[in-house]
Amino acid sequence: MPNHLLGGDRGDEKIPVPSWFARQVAEDAVKRAKAYGTRRRWTATRRLRPLWAQGVVGIRDPKKYLVYQDQGTDPYTPYHLEGKTVPIKDKRTGKVHFVKAKGVGTPGWTRLPGGVRVWKENRWRRSGIPATHFMRHALNDAIGENRHVLSDRLKRITESLPNDYFVENLR
């Protein structure tokens, strides 16, 4: 997942924040992404790890499977399956049957679940995965929830007098 900058989307709005704060935001984002995955019954979200540096947060998926769920995939025709035997699971019964892939990408009749025959212009066409952007939403929500911590720190610094000795507790 691409990293998100803390403090604004445009380059002139960036505010450098300490890495401990970026870590806090990244860990919060991972919790939110895991909660979303649990609701969708995705077991792969257990692998998500926080990424952080000074002023930057992100979510890391070591195996990259969830990146496809997050960003989606384009529709495609699997020409590489031509002539191969493919296992297909019936969603209603849960049984697996094997079908030989022939006529991939050509127009013709195809069978839908339940035995219904339908004419398609492009047989074996895969529809792709719609993008959920759950990692981006988790990062944006975590930044929004933790923004008050950053603004409180900045207010204390700006409201202090020039002669004040200002030391913050970093842990």
N, C-alpha and C positions, 0 to 999 in steps of 0.2 A: 504494500500500500504506500503510495507516495506520502512523504512527510508533510505535515501541516505546520505552518509557522504560527507561533503564538504572538498575539498582539495586532493582527490585522492581515488582510489578504494582499494589500498593495505593498510594494517594497518600501515606501516612505512611512508606513505605519508600523513597521516591525519594532518590537520592544525586546531587547535582550533580557531574558529571564534566567535565573540560576538553574542549573541542571537538576537540582532536587525538586524544583517546582515542575519542570518538564517531566520528570519521572512520575510525580504524583498524578499529573494529567494523563500521561500515557497508561499508567496502571488503571486509572479510572475508565479510560476508553476501552481497555481490554476487557474489564469486567462487563461493560455495557455490550460489547460485541459478543462475548460468551453468553450473556443472558439472551440476546437475540437468537443466537445459534441453538440454545437449549429450547427456546420456544418453537423453533423450526425443526427440532429433533436432529440437528446436525451434531454428530459426535466429534467431528474434526475441529470444532472450535476449542476443544481442550488444549490444542497445540499452540494457540495464539500467544504471542509474547510481546511485551511492550518494548518500544524503541524510543530513546530520548537522547538529546544532547542539549547544549545550552540554546534555548529558544526554539527547539524543534521537537515535535512528538510524532510518533507513528505506531503502527501495529505490524507485527511480523508474523507471517505464516511460514514455518520452515519448509513445508512440503508444497506450498503454492496452490493447493487444491481450492482453498476458499477465495483466492483471488478471482477465479472464474465465477464463483457465486456472487462476489462483490461487484465486479466490473462487467459481468455477462460475457456471452460469446455470440458471434455472428452466425446466422444460418449458413449451413454448408451442405454439400452433397458428398457423401463418403465414397468417392470413386475407388478408394483402396480396398473396399469390401467386395468388389465385383468378383464373383466366382467362389467366394469363401462361405463357409457355413457359420452362421451367426446365432448365438443363443438369444432368444427373446422371451422375456418374462411377461406372462399375462397378469395385468394389474388386478383383475377381478378375482381370479382363482389362486394366483401366486405360483402357478406351475410354469416351468420353463420348457419351451419347445425350440427346436432347431430349424432354421430356415436358410436355404441357399440364396445368397444375394445375387440376383441376376437382373439385368435391365436397369442398373443404377444410373439415375440421371435422365432416363428416357421417359417419354409419356406413356401412360398405360393404366390398366386397372390394378388396383391394390385393395387389400382387405383390411378393414378396420376391426377393432375388437368387437366381438359379437357376430362376426362373419359377414358384415355388411361390405359390399363391393362398391368402390368409389373410383372415378376416373381422376387421375392426377397428371399434371403436365410434367412433373419431375418426381419420379418414384425414388424412394429411399431418402428423400430430402429431410434433413434434421433441422428443426426450428431454431436451435440455439437456446441459450439460457438468458432470460431477461435479467438485467442488472438490478441488484438490490441496493447497492451502495451502503451496505450496513456498516462497513468499517469507517467510511467517511462520516456517516451520521453519528457513529459512536464517538469519533474524534471531535466533531463539532459540538456535540452535547457535552462532552467532558470539558472542553475548553470553555464553553458557556457556563457550566456549573462552577468551575474553579476560577472564573474571571474575577470574582469578588475578592479573592485572596490577593491577586495581583494588584487590583485597584486600591485596596486598603493599604498595601505596602507602599504604593506610589504616593498616596495621599499623605501618609506619615512622613515620607521623605520631603515632599514639597512644602508641607506645613511646618516643618522644623525651622527654627531660627538659624541664621548663618553661624552663630557662635555655639550652637548645640553640638555636643559630641554624640553622633547618632550611630549606634551599633545595633545590628539586627541579629537575632538568633537564627542561624541558618539550619538548624536541625530541630 
